[in-house]
Amino acid sequence: MIIKELFDAKNLELMICGTRVLDFGELKKSAYYRNGFHEMMPVVQWFWDIVLNEYNDDQRRKLLAFSTGSDRAPVKGLGAMRFIIEMDGEDSEKLPTSHTCFNQLLIPKYSSKEKLRIKL
């Protein structure tokens, strides 16, 4: 009963489920890169261009769910999330993979933006 007194239904849902508002620009600013990737690499720049400029909200939600296990942002937003993009080997026919427990997306070092778009 105390919970009912402290939170209305909307605020309780926010605390439990996170926010539906997704600011992928904030996620980009707070992203970490590992295993040879850095923010200036072409494949990383292609990734963010696709996500920010080509994907619609539904595609972004699916990418977030694939990478983190949830299609919602934490209460403080995507900028508060530790999101890791890691190189998963050189160019190949492999699809991206993820470790949802660690908010980690593994992407091979694809040779073209078109190949990355298709594999994503």
Accessible surface in RSA format (square Angstrom, percent):
REM  Atomic radii and reference values for relative SASA: ProtOr
REM  Chains: A
REM  Algorithm: Lee & Richards
REM  Probe-radius: 1.40
REM  Slices: 20
REM RES _ NUM      All-atoms   Total-Side   Main-Chain    Non-polar    All polar
REM                ABS   REL    ABS   REL    ABS   REL    ABS   REL    ABS   REL
RES MET A   1   176.34  91.3 134.58  89.1  41.77  99.4 123.67 105.1  52.67  69.8
RES ILE A   2   122.05  69.5 120.67  89.9   1.38   3.3 120.67  86.9   1.38   3.7
RES ILE A   3    99.84  56.8  99.63  74.2   0.22   0.5  99.63  71.7   0.22   0.6
RES LYS A   4   158.79  77.5 137.64  84.5  21.14  50.3  91.65  82.5  67.14  71.5
RES GLU A   5   143.87  82.6 105.78  80.0  38.09  90.7  47.64  92.2  96.22  78.6
RES LEU A   6   123.35  68.7  93.81  67.1  29.54  74.3  96.50  67.8  26.85  72.2
RES PHE A   7    70.31  35.2  60.80  37.7   9.51  24.7  64.22  38.9   6.09  17.4
RES ASP A   8    87.32  61.2  73.13  72.8  14.19  33.6  45.69 107.5  41.63  41.5
RES ALA A   9    88.06  81.0  69.97 108.0  18.09  41.1  76.14 107.2  11.92  31.6
RES LYS A  10   165.43  80.7 157.66  96.7   7.77  18.5 104.48  94.0  60.95  64.9
RES ASN A  11    69.35  47.8  69.29  67.0   0.06   0.2   7.54  18.2  61.81  59.7
RES LEU A  12    58.99  32.9  58.99  42.2   0.00   0.0  58.99  41.4   0.00   0.0
RES GLU A  13    84.72  48.6  78.98  59.7   5.75  13.7  28.43  55.0  56.29  46.0
RES LEU A  14    61.59  34.3  59.44  42.5   2.15   5.4  61.36  43.1   0.23   0.6
RES MET A  15   106.65  55.2  83.76  55.4  22.89  54.5  69.03  58.7  37.62  49.8
RES ILE A  16   129.78  73.9  97.41  72.6  32.37  78.0 102.40  73.7  27.39  74.3
RES CYS A  17    58.08  43.9  40.71  45.4  17.37  40.8  11.36  28.8  46.72  50.4
RES GLY A  18     7.21   8.9   0.00   N/A   7.21   8.9   4.30  11.8   2.91   6.5
RES THR A  19    25.60  18.2  22.93  23.2   2.67   6.4  13.24  17.8  12.36  18.7
RES ARG A  20   104.80  44.0  99.82  50.9   4.98  11.8  42.73  58.4  62.07  37.6
RES VAL A  21   116.84  76.9 107.36  97.2   9.47  22.8 113.20  98.4   3.64   9.9
RES LEU A  22    37.06  20.6   8.70   6.2  28.36  71.3   8.70   6.1  28.36  76.3
RES ASP A  23    72.85  51.0  67.19  66.9   5.65  13.4  28.09  66.1  44.75  44.6
RES PHE A  24     8.19   4.1   3.97   2.5   4.22  11.0   3.97   2.4   4.22  12.1
RES GLY A  25    25.94  32.0   0.00   N/A  25.94  32.0  22.21  60.9   3.73   8.4
RES GLU A  26    66.94  38.4  66.42  50.2   0.52   1.2  19.05  36.9  47.89  39.1
RES LEU A  27     2.05   1.1   2.05   1.5   0.00   0.0   2.05   1.4   0.00   0.0
RES LYS A  28    90.62  44.2  84.45  51.8   6.16  14.7  38.22  34.4  52.40  55.8
RES LYS A  29   161.35  78.7 122.74  75.3  38.61  91.9  89.09  80.2  72.26  77.0
RES SER A  30    30.14  25.5  17.00  22.7  13.14  30.3  26.90  57.3   3.25   4.5
RES ALA A  31    15.12  13.9   0.00   0.0  15.12  34.4   0.00   0.0  15.12  40.0
RES TYR A  32   104.14  48.6 101.05  57.5   3.09   8.0  61.64  46.3  42.50  52.4
RES TYR A  33    46.98  21.9  20.83  11.8  26.15  68.1  18.95  14.2  28.03  34.5
RES ARG A  34   104.85  44.0  99.01  50.5   5.84  13.9  40.74  55.7  64.11  38.9
RES ASN A  35    92.49  63.8  67.75  65.5  24.74  59.6  19.49  46.9  73.00  70.6
RES GLY A  36    51.14  63.1   0.00   N/A  51.14  63.1  31.62  86.8  19.53  43.7
RES PHE A  37    10.44   5.2   0.77   0.5   9.66  25.1   0.77   0.5   9.66  27.7
RES HIS A  38    96.22  52.6  95.53  66.4   0.70   1.8  69.99  72.1  26.23  30.5
RES GLU A  39   111.92  64.3 105.17  79.6   6.75  16.1  20.16  39.0  91.76  74.9
RES MET A  40   131.67  68.2 118.34  78.3  13.32  31.7  96.39  82.0  35.27  46.7
RES MET A  41    20.19  10.5  19.00  12.6   1.19   2.8  20.05  17.0   0.14   0.2
RES PRO A  42    77.14  56.2  75.46  68.8   1.68   6.1  77.14  63.7   0.00   0.0
RES VAL A  43     4.37   2.9   2.87   2.6   1.49   3.6   2.87   2.5   1.49   4.1
RES VAL A  44     1.83   1.2   0.67   0.6   1.16   2.8   1.83   1.6   0.00   0.0
RES GLN A  45    80.32  44.9  72.41  52.9   7.90  18.8  29.43  62.6  50.89  38.6
RES TRP A  46    61.88  24.8  61.67  29.8   0.21   0.5  40.71  21.7  21.17  34.3
RES PHE A  47     1.11   0.6   1.11   0.7   0.00   0.0   1.11   0.7   0.00   0.0
RES TRP A  48     4.39   1.8   4.31   2.1   0.08   0.2   4.39   2.3   0.00   0.0
RES ASP A  49    46.75  32.7  42.48  42.3   4.27  10.1  19.12  45.0  27.63  27.6
RES ILE A  50     0.20   0.1   0.20   0.2   0.00   0.0   0.20   0.1   0.00   0.0
RES VAL A  51     0.12   0.1   0.12   0.1   0.00   0.0   0.12   0.1   0.00   0.0
RES LEU A  52    54.70  30.5  38.98  27.9  15.72  39.5  39.29  27.6  15.41  41.5
RES ASN A  53   110.80  76.4  74.86  72.3  35.95  86.6  25.57  61.5  85.23  82.4
RES GLU A  54    78.45  45.0  47.56  36.0  30.88  73.5  36.88  71.3  41.56  33.9
RES TYR A  55    30.73  14.3  24.50  13.9   6.24  16.2  15.17  11.4  15.56  19.2
RES ASN A  56    85.37  58.9  78.04  75.4   7.33  17.6  41.17  99.1  44.20  42.7
RES ASP A  57    97.06  68.0  93.00  92.6   4.06   9.6  27.24  64.1  69.82  69.6
RES ASP A  58    78.95  55.3  74.03  73.7   4.92  11.6  29.38  69.1  49.58  49.4
RES GLN A  59    74.48  41.6  71.46  52.2   3.01   7.2  20.18  43.0  54.30  41.2
RES ARG A  60    43.12  18.1  43.12  22.0   0.00   0.0   7.49  10.2  35.63  21.6
RES ARG A  61    45.23  19.0  45.10  23.0   0.12   0.3  13.74  18.8  31.48  19.1
RES LYS A  62   135.11  65.9 127.82  78.4   7.29  17.4  83.18  74.9  51.93  55.3
RES LEU A  63    17.71   9.9  12.32   8.8   5.40  13.6  16.82  11.8   0.90   2.4
RES LEU A  64     1.62   0.9   0.50   0.4   1.13   2.8   1.62   1.1   0.00   0.0
RES ALA A  65    37.61  34.6  31.33  48.4   6.28  14.3  31.64  44.6   5.97  15.8
RES PHE A  66    93.93  47.0  82.97  51.4  10.95  28.5  92.00  55.8   1.93   5.5
RES SER A  67     0.23   0.2   0.23   0.3   0.00   0.0   0.23   0.5   0.00   0.0
RES THR A  68    19.09  13.6   4.28   4.3  14.81  35.3   3.91   5.3  15.18  23.0
RES GLY A  69    54.11  66.7   0.00   N/A  54.11  66.7  20.53  56.3  33.58  75.2
RES SER A  70    49.95  42.2  43.82  58.5   6.12  14.1  37.28  79.4  12.67  17.8
RES ASP A  71    50.61  35.4  47.90  47.7   2.70   6.4   8.73  20.5  41.88  41.8
RES ARG A  72    51.54  21.6  46.01  23.5   5.53  13.2   6.18   8.4  45.36  27.5
RES ALA A  73     1.39   1.3   0.00   0.0   1.39   3.2   0.52   0.7   0.87   2.3
RES PRO A  74    49.74  36.2  38.15  34.8  11.59  42.1  49.11  40.5   0.63   3.9
RES VAL A  75    68.66  45.2  49.80  45.1  18.86  45.4  49.80  43.3  18.86  51.2
RES LYS A  76   180.75  88.2 146.55  89.9  34.20  81.4  98.67  88.8  82.08  87.4
RES GLY A  77    18.12  22.3   0.00   N/A  18.12  22.3  17.98  49.3   0.14   0.3
RES LEU A  78     2.08   1.2   0.00   0.0   2.08   5.2   0.00   0.0   2.08   5.6
RES GLY A  79    28.81  35.5   0.00   N/A  28.81  35.5  11.69  32.1  17.12  38.3
RES ALA A  80    63.48  58.4  21.45  33.1  42.04  95.6  32.86  46.3  30.63  81.1
RES MET A  81    18.82   9.7  11.11   7.4   7.72  18.4  16.11  13.7   2.71   3.6
RES ARG A  82   126.20  53.0 119.87  61.1   6.33  15.1  59.10  80.8  67.10  40.7
RES PHE A  83     3.26   1.6   3.26   2.0   0.00   0.0   3.26   2.0   0.00   0.0
RES ILE A  84     7.67   4.4   7.67   5.7   0.00   0.0   7.67   5.5   0.00   0.0
RES ILE A  85     0.70   0.4   0.70   0.5   0.00   0.0   0.70   0.5   0.00   0.0
RES GLU A  86    24.73  14.2  24.73  18.7   0.00   0.0   0.48   0.9  24.25  19.8
RES MET A  87    28.00  14.5  27.51  18.2   0.49   1.2  27.51  23.4   0.49   0.6
RES ASP A  88    30.22  21.2  26.47  26.3   3.74   8.9   1.93   4.5  28.29  28.2
RES GLY A  89    39.89  49.2   0.00   N/A  39.89  49.2  35.67  97.9   4.22   9.5
RES GLU A  90   114.87  65.9 106.42  80.5   8.45  20.1  62.35 120.6  52.52  42.9
RES ASP A  91    59.92  42.0  37.67  37.5  22.26  52.6  19.29  45.4  40.63  40.5
RES SER A  92    35.63  30.1  25.56  34.1  10.07  23.2  35.35  75.3   0.28   0.4
RES GLU A  93   123.42  70.9 109.15  82.6  14.27  34.0  69.03 133.5  54.39  44.4
RES LYS A  94   100.53  49.0  91.17  55.9   9.36  22.3  72.69  65.4  27.84  29.7
RES LEU A  95   111.28  62.0 104.92  75.1   6.36  16.0 104.92  73.7   6.36  17.1
RES PRO A  96    12.16   8.9   5.52   5.0   6.64  24.1   5.52   4.6   6.64  41.3
RES THR A  97    63.28  45.0  61.80  62.7   1.48   3.5  57.55  77.3   5.73   8.7
RES SER A  98    29.32  24.8   6.40   8.5  22.92  52.8   0.00   0.0  29.32  41.1
RES HIS A  99    89.19  48.7  83.73  58.2   5.46  14.0  55.11  56.8  34.08  39.7
RES THR A 100    57.82  41.1  49.64  50.3   8.18  19.5  22.29  29.9  35.53  53.7
RES CYS A 101   117.91  89.2  80.31  89.6  37.60  88.4  25.73  65.2  92.18  99.4
RES PHE A 102   136.85  68.5 126.61  78.4  10.24  26.7 132.56  80.4   4.29  12.3
RES ASN A 103    36.64  25.3  36.64  35.4   0.00   0.0   0.00   0.0  36.64  35.4
RES GLN A 104    12.11   6.8  12.11   8.9   0.00   0.0   0.00   0.0  12.11   9.2
RES LEU A 105     0.18   0.1   0.18   0.1   0.00   0.0   0.18   0.1   0.00   0.0
RES LEU A 106    19.34  10.8  19.34  13.8   0.00   0.0  19.34  13.6   0.00   0.0
RES ILE A 107     1.40   0.8   1.40   1.0   0.00   0.0   1.40   1.0   0.00   0.0
RES PRO A 108     0.00   0.0   0.00   0.0   0.00   0.0   0.00   0.0   0.00   0.0
RES LYS A 109    76.26  37.2  73.06  44.8   3.20   7.6  30.10  27.1  46.16  49.2
RES TYR A 110     5.13   2.4   0.00   0.0   5.13  13.4   0.00   0.0   5.13   6.3
RES SER A 111    78.93  66.7  47.85  63.9  31.08  71.6  41.29  87.9  37.64  52.7
RES SER A 112    43.93  37.1  41.87  55.9   2.06   4.7  35.60  75.8   8.33  11.7
RES LYS A 113    54.79  26.7  52.05  31.9   2.74   6.5  28.46  25.6  26.33  28.0
RES GLU A 114    92.50  53.1  90.28  68.3   2.22   5.3  52.00 100.6  40.51  33.1
RES LYS A 115    38.19  18.6  36.21  22.2   1.97   4.7  25.75  23.2  12.44  13.3
RES LEU A 116     0.00   0.0   0.00   0.0   0.00   0.0   0.00   0.0   0.00   0.0
RES ARG A 117    83.19  34.9  73.24  37.3   9.94  23.7  43.38  59.3  39.80  24.1
RES ILE A 118   121.93  69.4  94.12  70.1  27.80  67.0 100.90  72.7  21.02  57.0
RES LYS A 119    37.07  18.1  28.15  17.3   8.92  21.2   5.65   5.1  31.41  33.5
RES LEU A 120    53.21  29.6   2.60   1.9  50.61 127.2  13.82   9.7  39.39 106.0
END  Absolute sums over single chains surface
CHAIN  1 A     7327.3       5996.8       1330.5       4209.4       3117.9
END  Absolute sums over all chains
TOTAL          7327.3       5996.8       1330.5       4209.4       3117.9
